[in-house]
Amino acid sequence: MSTQTIGTQVQEALEAMKSRVIEHVFFVACGGSSALMYPSKYAMDRESEKIRSDLYSSNEFIYRNPRALNEKALVILCSLSGTTPETVEAARFARSKGALTVSLTNVGDSPLAQASEHTVVFAWGEDIDPADSGASMMYQLVLGLLHHKEGNDKFLAYIDSLGKLKSIYSQAWEQFTPNAKAFAEAYKDEKVIYTMASGSNFGAAYALSICYFLEMQWIHSAAIHAGEYFHGPFEILDKDVPFFIILGLDETRPLEERALEFSRRYGERLVVLDAKEFDLSGIDEGIKGYIAAILISRLTRLYAKELVCGEKPPAHHQKIYVEGRILMPAGGCL
């Protein structure tokens, strides 16, 4: 396999993994950076034969102090700015336990980078090559780990897809922009919007709820797992309650379809983002679900962008921050 299609930093991290015994992978982050890791956690669950994995919020990771955190553990951390205090401390904590640490950040000389043994710098913004995004780097790391340790071939298929991602993403962005604009016009005055998904797509629903609706736009929201919908949350559904429902292409899609079918019977304020509408031509069948998950994450950002960039942005908007960086000024765009 040619390694020219993956970056030097990813290669170096993978070489470090190859030289270690790894029995457990911990994904550690906060907020949107934590949501970024859901697709890779799902991939680990689906693909790994022996290596176990867990996903933790950074501070809880420290206080829980998992017994499996030792010299046979790999800890992958993420912070966009690299300054999230809990995540920086989690990197130090993991190293004190002898674990191998690999951190993803947009800032190569950040405190998180300095606290970690290996750093992978990812690109951030609307116009980047999605092959260089944090979500893509995550897949490269976990699928690369499984390739080297267990001979999993999904890594080769994913690397082969990297050159195709930019056109796929650009087409999807253009395809769904009218839908996002219609959503913004119809829902700009809502006081609450629930989100729902399952599997590798739950991270996108979680980020849309806590980062975009709650944090950035001050719209009440909660991310509901499609598998949990019928165990309490469905009771709040009626024709006036807005739901943003995500359907992916992974093995948990039947959960999302069941939740959508029920919601359509009793609700009217439904927005559906369905990965079956994506054009994933040229992508290996075995990884389409993984590609769809990170594409969904990008498109939920589009919907949030249009909600803020409409003609009548909410009057209470001030400057909006993500991990110390201004992301959305009053009435502005992502």
N, C-alpha and C positions, 0 to 999 in steps of 0.2 A: 504493500500500500504506500502510495506517495504521501509524504507528510507536509507537502508544500501548501496544501489547502487549509491547514490549521496553523494558528499562530505559534510563535516561539514560546510564549508564556504557557500556553496550554500544553505544548509538547514537553516542556520542562516539568510541569506538574504531573503529567502522565508518567514520565520517567521516574519521578520520585515515588509515585504509587506502585510502579512495577517492582521497585527495589524493596518494598515493604510488604509484610504480611498484613492484610486488611480484612477484618472480620465484620466491621460495623462502620456505616457512614452516617454522620450526623449533619443535617442541614440546619443552619443556624442563622437567623436574621430577624428583623422586625418589619412590620407594616408591609409596604409594597415590595420590599426586597424579600420578605418571607413568601409573599404570594408568588413571586417569580420562581420559587423553588418547587411549587406543587407539581408541575409537569415532570420534573426530574425525579421527584419522590415517587410519583406514579410509575415512571419508567423503571425505577429500581424494584418496585414491588412486582411488576409484570415480568421483568427480564432476569433478575438475579436468582441464581440457584442456591447460593450459600451466604452471600453477603447481606446482612440485615441493614435496615436504615430507619431513621426517625427524623422528624422535623420538629424543631423547637423554636419558640420565641427566645431571643438571646438571653434575657435575664433569667427566665425560668430554666434554661439550660444550665446556668451556673448554680442556681439554688437546688435544682433536682440532683445535680451531680450524678449522672447515670453511671452505674457500675461498669458498663461496657466501655466507658471512656477511658482508654488506656493506650499503650503503645501500638495496639493493633487496630486503632480507630483512625478514620479519616474524617476531618471536620471541614465542611465547605461552608464558608460564611459569605455574606453579601451586604454591602451598604453602598448606595449610589455615590454619596460624597466621601465615604470612608471615614466619617466622623461620628457615626452613631455610637454613643458612649457604651451602651450595653453590648454591642457587637464587638467593639474593640476589646472590651474586657473579656468577652467570651473567647476571643482568639487567644488572649494571654492565658486564660484558664485552661483551655484545651492543650496548649503547649506545655503547661505545667504538669499535665497528666501524661505527657509523652505522645500525644496524638499528632498526626501529620495535619497541618493546617494549610488550606488553600482558600484565599479570599478573592472575591470578585468586587470590583469597584470601578468607578469612572475616573478616579484620581489616583495615579500611580504612586505618588509620594504621600498619601494620606496616612493618618494614624493607624487605620486598619491594615494597610499594606505593610507598614513598619512592624506591626504586631504579629504578622503571619510569616510563615516560612516561604510560601509561594503566593504570588499575586497575579491575577488575570485581569487586565484592564479592558473593560467593554465600552462600546460606543453607546451614546444616548442621544435621542432626538428623533424627529420625524423623518429626516432625509438620510439617515444612516443606511448602510447595507445591513439587512437583518441578520446576515451571517455573522456579523460582529457584535450583535446585541448580547445582553446579559443572559437572556433565555437560551440563545444558541450556544453560548459558552458553557452554560450549565449542562446541556445535552452532550457537548463534546467531552466534558469531564466525566460524567457518569457513564455514558455509553463507551467511552474510551477505557474507563476502569473495567467495565464488564468484558470488553473485548480482550484486554490483556490478561485478566484474571480467569475468565471463564470461557473465552473464545466466542463471545456473542457477536454475531455478524451485523447487528443493527447499527453499530458504529460505522461500518463501511458504507452502509446505505445512507446514513445521515451525512457523512462527509461528502458523498457523491451528490447530495441534494443542495449543498451550500451555494453553488453557483446558480441555482434556480430560484432561490428564495426571494431575491430582490424583485424579479418580475412578478412572482406570485403575490407578494405583498403589495406592490404598486397597483396591480389589477384589482385586488380585493379592496384596497383603500378607495379607488375610484368607483368600484361597483357599489360599495356600501355607503358612500358619502350622501347620496339622496335619502337613504333610509335614516341616517344619523341626523340629517337636517330636519326631516319630518318628525323624528323623535324629539328633537330640541324644541320645535314649535309646539308640539302637543303636550310636552311635559315640563315646560320651563317654569310653571307656577306651582308645581307639585310640592307638597310638604313632606311626603314620604315616598320612597321607591324601594321596593324589595328586589333583591337579586337572587338567582337560583341556578345551580349547576351541580355537577358531580364529577368524580374522578379527577383526571388531570386538568379539567376546566374549572374546578372549584376555586383555584387560585385567582382566576380572572374575575369570578363573581365576588370573591372576597375583596380584591383590590378595588373593583368598581364601587363596592359598598363603602368600605372604610376609608379609602384614599380619595376617590373622586367625589362621591356623593356626600359623605359625612365631613371629611376633613377639608376638602377644597370648596365645596359648594353649599355646605351647611344644610343639606337635605337629609332628613331622618332616613335611615336605611339599616338593613340587616341582611347578611348573606345567609341564605337558607340552603342547606344541602338537599338535593332532590330526593335522596333516600330517607331523609328525616321529615320531609314535607308532610307526610301523612301521619306523623306521630306528634302532632301539635300545631305546627305553623299553618296548615291548611285552614284552620278555624278562622283566620283573619281575612280570608279571601272573600271578596264580594265584587260586584260590578264596578265599583269605584276605586278599588285598591290597585295601584300600579305594580306590576311585576316585570322585571327584565330577566327573561329566561334564556339560558344558553344551552345549546345542544351541540355536543362535539362528535368526534368520530371514534372515540375509544370504546372499550368494552362496557363501560357503564352507561352508554347512551340510552338503553331501555329505561333506566331510572328517570332520566330527563324527559323522555317521551311520555312516560306515564304521568309525570307531574304536569306536563304541558297539556295533555289530553284532558285531565281533570280541570285545569285552570281555564281552559277554553269553554268548558261546560258552565262554569259558574262565574267567570270573570270576563271583563271587557277591556280593561286597561292593561293589555299585554304587549310587550315588545319582545320579539323572538330573534335571536341571532343563531342561525343554523349553519353549522360547518358543511352540511351537504351542498350548500350553495357555492362553496369555494371551488375554484378550478385548480386542482392539484395534479394536473397532467405532468407526467414525467417523474413523479415522486413514487418511490417504492411503496407497494401496498402495506408492507409491514411497519412503516413509520408514518403513514398518513395521519394517524390519530395523534402522534406526537407533534407533527408539524402543525396540524389544525389547532392544537392547544395554544401554541405560542402566537399563531395568527389571530386567534380569538382575543388574546390579551392585547394585541396591538389595536384591534378594531374596537374594543371597549373603550380604549383611550380616544378613539375617533368620536364615539358617541358622547363622551364626556366633554371633549373639545367643542363640539357643536352646541352642546347645552349651555356652555359659557359664552360662546362666540356669537350667539344669536343677537337679534336686534334689541332685545330687552333683557340684558343680564340682571340678575337679582341685585337690588340696591345695596345689600349688605356686603357685597364682595369688596374685599380689600386686597392686599397682596397675599398670595397663597404660596406656601413653602412646602418643599419636600426635602427632608433631611438637610435643612440649612440652605437650600437653593430656591430662589424665586422661580416658581413654575408657571404661575397664572396670575398676571396682574388684574386689577379690577376691569371687568369687561373684556379682558384680553383672551388669548388662546394658549393652549398647551404648547 
